[in-house]
Amino acid sequence: MSEAKRISGTEFAEGLRARVAEAVASLKKDHDLTPGLAVVLVGDDPASQVYVRNKGIKTREAGMESFEHLLPADTPEADVIALVKNLNANPSVHGILCQLPMPGHIDEKKVVETIDPAKDVDGLHPMSAGKLMLGQDGLVPCTPLGTVMLAKDTLGDLTGKHAVVIGRSILVGKPVAQLLLAENCTVTMAHSRTQDLPGLCRTADILVAAVGVPQMVKGDWIKPGALVLDVGINRIDAPERGEGKTRLVGDVDYKAAKEVAGAITPVPGGIGPMTIACLLRNTVTAACRIAGVPVPSALN
Ligand code: NDP
């Protein structure tokens, strides 16, 4: 059997960001509307800082306004809540993202629930989760949205496919399962208590791994020809690169899996780049809904 198709999320995300930029240009021209994204980061976690900086760059590259609020780690919870309320009331802000995790003295749930659901571009507000469950138009979490976009781009119609989603987190597993169900897949959710996980995975036409265990899914867990979507991002030691060096791997043993799968996302360069692109897309969607104008066709 030939090797699996390597799905480039980097390439797809680049195309999506170009379409977002096109949509933003037409909103400016036709409706004098510039979508704005506000990001709130509390503390100085280096990974979060890099991520927030990247979001700002990509937001501006797409022609949108970026509002970055970088607060010290000891900022009181009440100040964070007050900031979110201000952003809710600011008409130039159409999307609000509170970077998680927040320092321990802040109740993240309270912060997320303060976000106006119309501006909840991370899709984590209970109202957004409820709308996804009910099949209503809400804002969908970015990584799951990106995952399912790649599945549709690779396979086309997903109707009738058996999808196995490993992981049931609120951030990834559950929304991915909801989105696949909405695409008429037959969805099985697996987690740490699932019996015979390898056997279950072997029944999947679409296998989504969102676990956080490096290279857990082995080649012989995969049905020949299946689509494998690896959401995991794990840093492991890489002594072959030199002392103290590390590298990123997914939840799937890529080398073995690509010998069996029909198509597979690599790590890095697979699902990861889709997250920011979908965040920008969600911000445009939110801006259009708030302003009561149609979403530009570039995003369809
Ligand atoms: P969580 O830790 O919140 O959830 C992990 C899930 O995996 C849980 O449901 C857990 O089951 C399940 N699980 C853990 N161990 C096993 C096991 N041995 N067998 C079967 N299931 C298991 O993680 P997230 O959902 O937030 O993230 C998952 C991965 O995706 C991580 O690697 C993370 O870094 C990555 N990620 C990537 C993003 C991106 O690409 N931009 C964005 C977000 C996450 P149980 O519920 O029973 O405990």
Residues whose N, C-alpha, C, O or C-beta is under 5 A from the ligand:
A	BS01	NDP	T143 G167 R168 S169 L171 V172 G173 A190 H191 S192 R193 A210 V211 G212 V231 G232 I233 N234 I271 G272 T275
